Amino acid sequence: MTVQIKTWDEMKEEFGEINEDGERFIDCDGTFLTDMEEELPKDRIIEITCKNGLEYFTSWTNSLHQWSISKDMIKRVINEN
């Protein structure tokens, strides 16, 4: 499935930003980390893996990490494959 992820500012406005021990993150249904933000492409469009449509947590794998993406991080679905 191809999706576009909300911007940090959009999620910050919706869920608030937390800063603990110098680490910033967005505490939505999942946890959106600054590392995730840094690894997103500029257009914020990624391929995620999910079963039975869009579930609570899906998986985004890039060359360095596998991240959990919660439904509320997604701005729009581009292609459901």
C-alpha positions in Angstrom: 0.0 0.0 0.0 1.3 3.5 -0.9 0.6 6.2 1.6 1.6 9.8 2.4 2.6 10.4 6.0 1.5 13.6 7.8 4.2 16.2 8.5 5.7 16.6 11.9 3.9 19.9 12.4 0.5 18.3 11.5 1.0 15.5 14.0 2.4 17.9 16.6 -0.7 20.1 16.3 -3.0 17.0 16.5 -1.2 15.1 19.3 1.4 17.3 20.8 5.1 16.9 20.9 6.9 15.3 23.8 10.5 16.1 24.8 12.0 13.6 27.3 15.7 13.5 28.0 16.4 15.5 24.9 14.5 13.1 22.7 11.5 14.6 20.8 8.6 12.4 19.6 4.9 12.5 18.8 2.7 10.3 21.0 -0.1 9.3 18.7 -1.6 5.7 18.5 2.0 4.7 17.8 5.1 6.7 18.5 6.5 8.9 15.7 10.2 9.5 16.3 12.5 12.2 15.0 14.5 9.3 13.4 11.4 8.4 11.4 11.0 12.0 10.3 14.6 12.2 9.1 14.3 9.0 7.0 11.1 9.9 5.2 11.4 11.0 1.6 10.7 14.7 0.9 7.3 13.9 -0.6 6.5 11.8 2.5 5.2 9.0 0.3 6.1 5.5 1.4 5.2 1.9 0.8 3.8 0.1 3.8 3.1 -3.6 4.4 -0.3 -4.5 5.9 -2.6 -7.4 6.1 -6.4 -7.2 5.5 -6.3 -3.5 4.5 -5.1 -0.7 6.8 -4.9 -2.1 10.3 -3.8 -0.4 13.6 -0.1 -0.9 13.0 1.6 -1.5 9.6 5.2 -1.8 8.7 7.5 0.5 6.8 10.9 -0.8 6.0 13.7 1.3 4.5 17.3 0.5 4.0 18.1 1.1 7.7 15.0 0.2 9.9 11.6 -1.3 10.1 9.1 1.1 11.6 5.6 0.7 12.9 3.2 3.1 11.3 -0.2 3.7 13.0 -3.2 4.6 11.0 -3.3 8.1 12.5 0.1 9.0 11.0 -1.2 8.6 7.5 -2.4 11.7 5.7 -3.8 9.9 2.7 -3.8 6.5 0.9 -2.4 6.8 -2.6 -2.7 3.2 -3.8 -4.1 0.3 -2.0 -2.4 -2.3 -4.3 
